[in-house]
């Protein structure tokens, strides 16, 4: 059996699905692509058992076949070729001949029997599946604003992902690591779903790379979620735990408000990070009379920095400490906002941060926990 494919087309496809191939795994079978050729359509799968990617392209084929091919080797071979046609000639002894105009390469293949089953959507026939459709750019922007706040601590597995909360008000995405929280709602999304699902960090990272300009179709079961784009499908296991009650940590009485230019604050924070202590990364905000003084000090090296920024402030004078790396993260992911509003209450209470100008059909709120200041 043989089939023919253009090297650039195949490289483009492999580029999309190689992120699902694990670099280290106790299951060597996962280090392979699954090829399925049927009726002139080549579909290639990759999985690490947490996420799976699949994509297809038309090929010239003289039959149907399923086989398992070494992923990295094939990827490197195809990537190294110039624009040329490749003929895959598959024999029954476990060998593939790859022929181009100028070369011939032999690699081994395996039968697909041991390759893991990948859930099929829209209906795998085993459990109820919900579906909805979302603009790909809208969800990409939402994930770009929220994903950085996901936890890296394995002791809190539910927080090692992004919460997708489908509700009457729209689709809400929430990420938190206990130190900062982002709550981003797409109010234009009107799904026929009313439930919560936690999408793991790796799936979010890969999804951000593959999202493009078209619509994305979501299929959701109790254990998996599938994101179907025009030319690729991402399937991931859901984190099967209850997400923390994020609403309970959002303060309702932060009566002081500070409006400040985002870029000016970000530039100052990056400079203060040069002086903040390595272990605490602490930076102090002292705000009063439309002035914000930002300062940091490293007692071990005897260095310190201090800057004053103009702001619009209503409230009592206040000194509050933050982890400068967390402030920098928030500002980095909101660099398109001209100004931000900081809603404060006391040195020990979480600060609410929102854009000064709310976008139509989007609602965003960030939360940042303070750190203790030295007396």
N, C-alpha and C positions, 0 to 999 in steps of 0.2 A: 504494500500500500504506500502511496506517496501523495504529498501535497506541496504546492508552491506558494510562496508568500514574499512580498517585498520586504527587504531588511529594515527600511526606515519605518514602515507601518508596524512591523513586529516589534521594533525597538520602542516605539511610542507606546504600544500596548504593555510591554513588559515593564516600562518605566512606571506605569500606573499601579501595577500590582505587586512589584518587588517589595514595597514596604511591609507586606504581610508575611514575608518569608523570614523566619527567625534566624538570627546569627548564631545563637547557641540553643540547643534543645536536646533533651534526652530521647527525643523521637526523631531519628534521622529521616523518616519519610516526609517530615514537614519541611525539609530543606529542598523540596522539589516543587515544581509546577505540575498541576494536573492539566493535561491537554485532552480536550474532547473535540473531535472532528465529526460533524454530522451535517449531511446535506450541504456541504460546501461552506459551513460556518465553523470556524475555529474558536472555541471558548477556552480560556485559560483561567485556572483557579490558583489561588495561593492562600494559605492559612497558617496561623500559629495557635489555633484553637480558641483564641480570644477574639481576634478579628479575621475576617475572610474578605478577599477581594476577587472580583471576577470581571472579565471584559472579553469582548468578542470582535472578530473581524472576518470578512469574507476571504476565502482562499480558493485556489484551484485544486480540487481533490478528486481522486478516483475511487474513493470509498470512505467508510466511517471507521473511526478508531478512537479508543481511550488509552492513554498511557501517561506514565509519570516520568518527568524529565528533570535532571539536576538543574536547579534554578540559577545559582550563581554562575555556573559554567556556561550555560546557554546564554544568559544575560550578557556576560563578558564577551562571548564570541560575536553575538549579534551587534553589540555596541561597537566592536572594533571594525566592523565591515563598513564600506562605503555604500552608497545607494546601489543596490543590486538585488536580483531575485535569488532566493534560496529555495532549493528543492530538498524537502525532507523525504528520504526514502527509508521506510521502516520495514525491517525484516522480522522474521519470527524467532530469531536467536537473541533478542534483547539489544540489538544495535540499531542506531540511526545513522545514515549517511547524510551529511549536510553538504550539498554541492552548490557552488557558485560558478560564475564564468572563469574565475581564476584559482579556485581552491576546492579542496574536499576535506571534510572533517568528520571524524567518527566519535560518537558519544553513546553511552549506554542508556537504556530506559528500563523501567519496571512496569509490571502490570498494575492497574489501579486498585486492586482488591484491598490493600491495606491503607489506602488514602482515606483520611477521615471524611465522614459525610458532612456536607455543608448544607445548612438549612436552606430550603427553597421558598421564595416568596413570589407572588402574593399569597399563596396558600400552600402550606406544607401538608395539609390534610390531617394534622394531628391536634392542633389547637386553634382557638379563635384568633384571628388576625385583624387588627385595626389598621386603617390607612388614612393618610392625609397628604396634601401637596403644599409645598412652601416655596417661595421664591429663594433661589440658591444664594443670591447676593445678600438678602436680608438675614438669612441664618448664618452666613459666613461672617457678616459684620457683628452679629450678636455673639458668636463664639469667640471672635477676636477680642471682644471687650470683656469676656467673662472667663475664658479658659485659664488665664494666668493665675487665677485664685484657687485652682484645685489643689487639694492636699497631696503631699508626697509621702505622708506617713502611713505605713501599712497597718498600723494599729487602728486606723480610722478608715476602713475600706469604703464605706458609703460616701466619704468625702473625696475619694480618689477618682472622682468623675464629675460630670456636669449633670445637674438635674434638669430634665425636660418635663415641665409641668404644663399639661394641656388643660385649659380651663375655659370658662365662658368668656373671660376677659381677653383671651388670646393664648399665645405660647410664651411661657415664662422660663428663662434659663437662669439657673442659680449655681454659683460655684463659691466654695469657701474652704479655707484651711484652719478656721478658728481664729485667725488673726485679722483677716480681711474677708469681705464678702461682696459679691457682685450680684445684683438682682436686675435682670434685663428682660423686659416684656415686649413682645411683638404683638401689638394690639390688632393689627390688620389680619392676623391669622385667625381663622374661625374654624377650628377642627371639630369633627364629630366625636371627639375623644374627651374624656374627663378623667385623667389619671396621671400618675407620676412615674417616670422611668429615669434610671441613672445610667448614663452613657460613659464608659470608662475613658480614662485620659488618653490612652493610645489611639482609640477610635476617633476621638475628637481631634487629635493631632493630625491623623491621616486625612480625616474629612476636610480639614482646613486646606490641605494641599490639593485635593481633587475637586472641590466645589468650583463651579464656573458660573456662567451667566444664565443658564436655563433654570427651569423648575426642578425641584428635587422631590421625589415621591418617597414617603415614609411608610413602611409596613412594620407593624409592631405586634409581637406576641408577648407572652408572659416572660419569656427568657431571652429573646433576641429582638434587635431592631435592624431594619434594612434601609439604607439610603440608596435610592436608584436614580442615577443621573443618565444623561443621554448615552454615554459610552462606557460606564463603569458602575458597578454595584459594590457597596461596602456593607457587609453584614457583621454585626458584633454582638457578643453576649452582653446582656445587661447586668449591672451589679445588683445582685438579688438581696439587697438590704434596704431598710427604711432610712430615708434621708432625714437628717436632723431638722427639728422644727426651727427653720431659719427666721420665721416671723417673730418668734419670742425674743430674739436678741436685738431686734430693731427698736431703738429708743423712740419714744413718742413725745418727749418733752425737751428736745434740744432747741432752746429758744434763742440762742445767740447765732448770728449768721455773718459769715465772712465771704465776700466775693473777691476773687483774685485772678489775675491773668495767669493762664495755665503755663505758657512758655516761660514767663519770668520766674514763676515758682519752680518749674522743673529745672531751669538752669541753676538756680540757687541751690536746690536740693543736691544736684550732681556735684556741685562744689563742696557742699557740706559733707558729702559722703567721703571726701578725702580726709576729713578730720574726725569722723565719728569712730568710736572705739570698735575694734574688730569684732569683739564678741557680742556687744549689745547693739551696735549700729545706731545708737540713739541720736536723735536730733530734737532740739527743743524749739517749739513755737511759742512766742510771747506776743499776744495780740491785744492792742488797745488803741483807741483814738485813730482809727483808719491806718494803722501801721502794724506790719507783721515783722517781728525780729526773729530770724532763724539763726540758730547757733548750734555748734557741735564742738566737742572737746575730747581729745585722747590723752588721758592723764599719763599713760605709759610712755608716750613719745614726747609729751609736753607741747603738743600742737593744738591749735584751736582755730575756729573760724566763726565769723558773725556777719550777717547781712540784714539790711532793712528793705522791705518792699512796701509799696503803697497798696492799700486794699480798701474796700468799703466794709466797715464793720459796725454792727449794732449789737451791743451787749456789754457786760462787765469785762474788765481786763482779765485775761486768762493766760496761764502758762500750762502747756501740755506737751508731753513727750511722745514721739513716734519712732518706730523702726524706719530708718531712712530708706532701706531697700524696699520696704513695702510702699512707702510714699512714692518712690521712684517708679515702681511697677504701675501704680494707679495712674500716675501722670503720663507714663510712656504709652499706656493704652487709651489715653484720652487726649492725645496731642492734636486732634482735629478740633477740639473744643477751645474757643477763644478764652472763656472764663469758666471757673468752677465755683460752686457755692459749698462752703464748709459749714455744717450746722453743728454747733458745739453746746455743751452743757457744763462739764466739769473736767478736771484733769484725769479722772478715773473712769469716765463714761465714753462709750464708743462714739465716734464722729460719723455723721452722715455726709456723704459727698455726692452732689448732683451737678449736671451741666447747668449753666445759667440759662441757656436756651433749650427748651424741650423740643424734640423733633416730632413731627406729626406721626402718629401711630406707633411711637416708640416711647417707652418709659424706662429710665435707668436710674438706679440708686446703688451707691457703693458704701460700704461700711468699713471703718478702720479702727481697730482697737488701739488704745494708747499704751505706752510703756511708762513705768515709774521713773520719775525724775529724782536725781540725788538732791537731798536737802541742802 
